[in-house]
């Protein structure tokens, strides 16, 4: 009489181990893709801020004859703007602290308010010294001098009078910004950082021509 063997059901330990390993690999790959997509979206947000400020500043100059912040005007020509430090010289004068605070009473401080009051940007913050911010830190429009940029930037871009200054951008976001707007090298060209920006690091300041 032949003995019937029962068919084994379920997975062996080896098969289960293979499934767990493969699951881990797929999960890790999914996380990497997800992080990459988030990084790309964050980079696009910064690129959009730069493009919006460039377009808004050009529209402001075409409308009023001066750059935002630099406008010499009679009080209240712009809604809720009672006074201006503007000298009309074609540069947005003033400095910023390392933390991204605009110099009080300067053209740098007033520039964002002028764009907002003119209806050329949609919103600003309540802190008068950092009215525009990316998700990483303050954003300002300012004269491209040694105090606001760097000797290397000035030497590479003698024709750039004003810049958009981004504070504390991750180096990966700077790379996306540079690839889109310049030469893909963060320490050359018209889009530059104040210092080297290795992967995984943060750029204290990044400059984009206004």
Secondary structure, DSSP 8 states (H G I E B T S, - for coil): ---------S--HHHHHHHHHHHHHHHHHHHHHHHHHHHHHHHHHHHHHHHHHHHHHHHHHHHHSS-TTT----TTSSTT--------SSS----B-TT--B-TTSHHHHHHHHHHHTTSSS---S-TT--EE-SSSEEEEEE-STTTS-HHHHHH-TT--EEEEEEEEEHHHHHHHHHHHS-S-TTSSSEEESS---TT-EEEEEEEE-
